[in-house]
Amino acid sequence: MQFKKTALIECLGLVDEELDKPIDLIAVGGTAMTLLNLKASTRDIDFNLSGNDVEMFNKVLAQIPHGFEIHIYADGLIFSQQLPDDFIKKCIAIETKCIKIKLFALHPIDIVVSKIGRLNSRDLQDIETCIKKSKLTRAQIEKRGEQVEYVGKEENYRNNLRSIIERFFKNNPK
């Protein structure tokens, strides 16, 4: 099932009503791309938030019939990549009517570097979309990719990063 931006924001409105305290919620992956209008919809919902808020957020999600497949990541560890500490500063605010939830989308450069570790065919499409629509450069991706810590065999991430650079910037040395 595919989920559009309006459905995501409506669901968050329900969650917002039940939260005990304000939280910052960062959409990652395809969810961020959908909120940034880089793609029309997403298959599942991926959020990153403070580790201190994960238990409360999951508890509220369990109480609300929402129909989404929701994955929660904490403290900048997204999929198998630990983003640099400044990832929050790069996030883009998304307007909602929520009172307690401040919603953000991961910046396209961080969407790209968080997808490089797994690098399946959907990830490749999303990376290409982010590069083209956000006009990301080779230098930006190389610099940000070097700042990422990969949970697993670091060499795999570096090889995937080189593969992305070669694939999308083979005619652009900068």
C-alpha positions in Angstrom: 0.0 0.0 0.0 1.2 3.5 -0.8 0.8 6.4 1.6 0.5 10.1 0.5 1.6 13.2 2.3 -1.9 14.1 3.5 -2.5 10.7 5.1 0.8 10.9 6.9 0.0 14.3 8.3 -3.5 13.3 9.3 -2.2 10.3 11.2 0.3 12.5 13.0 -2.6 14.7 14.1 -4.1 11.7 15.9 -0.8 10.9 17.5 -0.3 14.5 18.5 -3.5 14.5 20.5 -2.3 11.6 22.7 1.3 12.6 23.4 2.3 13.4 27.0 4.8 16.1 25.9 6.2 17.8 22.8 8.6 15.9 20.5 10.6 16.5 17.4 9.9 13.9 14.8 12.1 13.6 11.8 10.9 11.8 8.7 13.6 9.8 6.9 13.8 7.8 3.7 10.8 7.7 1.4 8.7 9.3 4.1 10.9 12.4 4.0 10.9 12.4 0.2 7.1 12.3 0.3 6.9 15.2 2.7 9.4 17.2 0.6 7.3 16.5 -2.5 10.2 14.6 -4.1 7.9 11.6 -4.6 4.2 11.1 -4.5 3.9 8.4 -1.9 5.8 6.0 0.3 5.4 2.2 1.1 6.1 2.5 4.8 6.7 5.2 7.3 10.2 5.9 8.8 10.8 8.3 11.6 13.8 9.3 13.7 13.4 10.8 17.1 15.2 11.2 20.4 15.8 7.9 22.1 14.2 9.5 25.2 10.9 9.7 23.3 10.8 6.4 21.5 8.9 4.5 24.2 6.2 7.2 24.6 5.8 7.5 20.8 5.5 3.7 20.3 3.0 3.5 23.1 0.8 6.1 21.5 1.1 4.5 18.0 0.0 1.1 19.5 -3.2 2.8 20.8 -4.2 4.4 17.5 -5.5 2.3 14.6 -3.6 3.9 11.8 -2.9 1.2 9.2 0.7 2.3 8.5 3.8 0.2 8.7 5.9 2.5 10.9 9.6 2.1 11.6 11.2 4.1 14.4 14.9 5.0 14.5 16.6 7.0 17.3 19.3 9.6 17.7 20.5 9.8 14.1 21.0 6.1 13.6 19.0 5.5 10.4 18.9 2.0 8.9 22.6 1.1 9.4 24.1 4.5 9.2 24.9 6.9 12.0 24.4 10.4 10.6 26.8 13.2 11.7 25.7 15.2 14.8 24.6 18.2 12.7 21.9 16.2 10.8 19.2 17.9 12.8 20.3 21.4 11.9 20.0 20.4 8.2 16.4 19.0 8.6 13.6 20.9 6.8 10.5 21.9 8.9 7.2 20.5 7.6 4.1 22.5 8.4 1.3 20.7 10.3 -1.5 21.6 12.6 0.1 19.5 15.4 0.6 21.1 18.8 3.1 18.7 20.4 4.8 17.3 17.3 7.3 19.4 15.5 7.7 17.6 12.1 10.9 17.7 10.1 12.1 15.9 7.0 15.7 14.7 6.6 17.6 16.9 4.2 18.0 15.3 0.7 21.8 15.0 1.2 21.2 12.9 4.4 18.4 10.9 2.6 21.0 9.9 0.0 23.8 9.0 2.5 21.3 7.0 4.7 20.3 4.9 1.7 23.8 4.1 0.5 24.4 1.3 3.0 21.5 -0.9 1.8 21.4 0.3 -1.8 18.6 -1.8 -3.3 16.8 -0.9 -6.5 14.3 1.4 -4.6 17.2 3.1 -2.9 18.9 3.7 -6.2 15.7 5.3 -7.6 15.3 7.5 -4.5 19.0 8.5 -4.6 18.7 9.5 -8.3 15.5 11.5 -7.5 17.2 13.3 -4.6 20.3 14.1 -6.7 18.2 15.4 -9.7 15.4 17.3 -7.9 17.6 18.7 -5.1 20.5 19.4 -7.5 23.0 17.6 -5.2 26.6 17.7 -6.3 29.3 15.0 -6.3 31.3 17.0 -3.8 28.3 17.3 -1.4 27.6 13.6 -1.5 31.3 12.6 -1.1 31.8 15.0 1.8 28.7 14.0 3.6 29.2 10.3 2.9 32.7 10.5 4.5 31.1 11.8 7.7 28.7 8.9 8.1 29.5 6.0 10.4 28.3 2.6 9.1 27.1 0.0 11.5 28.6 -3.1 9.9 31.5 -3.6 7.5 32.6 0.0 6.8 34.2 -1.1 3.6 30.8 -2.0 2.2 29.5 1.5 2.8 32.6 3.1 1.2 32.2 0.8 -1.9 28.6 1.7 -2.2 29.4 5.4 -1.9 32.0 5.1 -4.7 29.5 3.2 -6.8 26.9 6.0 -6.4 29.5 8.6 -7.4 30.5 6.6 -10.5 26.9 5.9 -11.5 25.5 9.4 -11.2 28.5 11.6 -11.7 30.7 9.6 -14.2 30.8 12.6 -16.6 31.2 15.2 -13.8 34.6 15.1 -12.1 33.6 17.7 -9.4 
